[in-house]
Amino acid sequence: MIGLDMNVVIRYLVQDDKKQSATATRLIEESLSAETPGYIIHITLCEIAWVLQRCYSVGKSQLREIVTGLLTTKQLLVENVKVVWKALRAFDANNADFCDSLARLCACPRNSGFRARRCRSSTWAKESSCCRCTSPVSR
């Protein structure tokens, strides 16, 4: 498994720098595989989303397609993918951005006092699992 930095993924997705994009493309398309995947942690996924939206004017539906592509690409492994799918559903259903949706799911442990009450009273209550409640790496 090879940890992927936000810059590598951005260069691959937007192809805006000839040299760096070529290097990122070679890494992702030729070096990574289902057996040796590139690993993307939640914070990197949030950085990718933020950069795409702020620097490249990617809209909500296009961002959803891009994140879905990252989640379903065989040569990539995303940290706790089940939580990321839940965050995408929350992102679709709410006005919150993707990073807020993912952070909300990761920061809200089940049955923990005030947070649990706040979580149950929100639209995120449907997504009761959080990062601390599930395995750290899953496909």
C-alpha positions, 0 to 999 in steps of 0.5 A: 500500500502506498499513501497518496498525497493530495497533490498527487491526486489533484495533479492526476485529476486535473492534469494542469501541470505537464510534468507533475501530472505525467508523474502522477498518472504513471504512479496511479495507472502503472504502479498501483493495483488492487494488490498494491493500492494507493491509500487515501486517508480522510484528511487527504480526501477533504483536502482534495474536495476543498482544492477542487471546489475552491481552486477549480470551481468544481460543483457539488454534483461533479465533486460527488462524481469525482469522490465516487470515482476515487471510492470505486477505483480498484487501485485506490483504497480510501480510509474507512470507505463505508463512512465516506459513502455515508458522508456522500449521502449526507452531502447529497441530502444537506447544505453542508459541504462534503468535508463537513459531512465527513467530519461530522460522521467521524467526530460523533461517537455513538451514545456519548452525551451531548454529541449523541443527542445533537447527532440524533436530532440532526439529519446525520442521525440516519448515519449512526456509524462513525469512524471510531465505531467501525474498522479503520480500513475497509473496502 
